[in-house]
Amino acid sequence: APSQSVFQRVGQAGVKAGASAGYVPDDPAVLAATDLSKPGETVTVTFTSPAETGDYGYVCTYPGHWAMMQGTMHVV
């Protein structure tokens, strides 16, 4: 499973990246990102998954959200 320390590192780096970067940090763990969404709005992202099978985490990098808004993508 993805490491909480990676979620924390990326989430906190999102704060430092700031609004001008959409709170998306320049971090090698970031494989893809979406634009910010407003409440009730839906956004989508299309990307190529990693070739290596395994579990990859995803996390919201908006300030304060990383601790609760996270999950796991399973590449099979």
N, C-alpha and C positions, 0 to 999 in steps of 0.2 A: 504494500500500500504506500501511497505517497507520504512523504515525511512532513510532519507538522512544522519542522524547522524550515523546510523549503517554502511551505505556504506562508509562514511568518516572514521570512526574508523577502519574498516576492511581494507580499501584501504591504509590508512597511516600505519597500522600495517604491511602490506605487505612489505612496504619499509624497515621497521626495521627488518623484517624476513630475508631479503637479498636474493641474488642470490643463495646461497647454499641451501636455503629452497624453491627455485622456486618462491619467493615472496609470498608464502602462509603462513599467520600467524597462530599461534596456538590460535584460537578464537572459542568460542562455537557457534558463528553464522555461521561458515564454516561447511557446511554439506558434501561437495564434492569439488574436485579440479581437474584440468587437468594439464598436463605438459605445459610448455611454448611452444607457436607455433611461427614459423617464418612467415614473410609475405607470404601470398598465401597458407600456409599450413593449413590443417584441422586437428583438434583434436576432439576426442569424449570422453565422460565420461558416465559410467553407474552407477547408484546408486539407492537406494531405497528412494522414496520420503517420507516426513514426513507423518505419519498416520493421523494427524489432517488436515482437509481441511483448506484452506486459501491461502493467497498470500505470497510468499517467494521471496525475492530479490536475484539477482545474480549480481556479480560485478567483474571486472578485477582488480586484485591486483598488476599488474605491475606498477612500479612507474609512477605517473602522469595520469594513465588511469581511475581511479575509477570515476571521475566526469562525464565522457561521456560514458564509456563502462559499462552499467548496464541495468538491466531489471527486469521483474517480471515473476515468474513461478506460475501458478494458479493450486493448488491441489484441485481437486473436488471429 
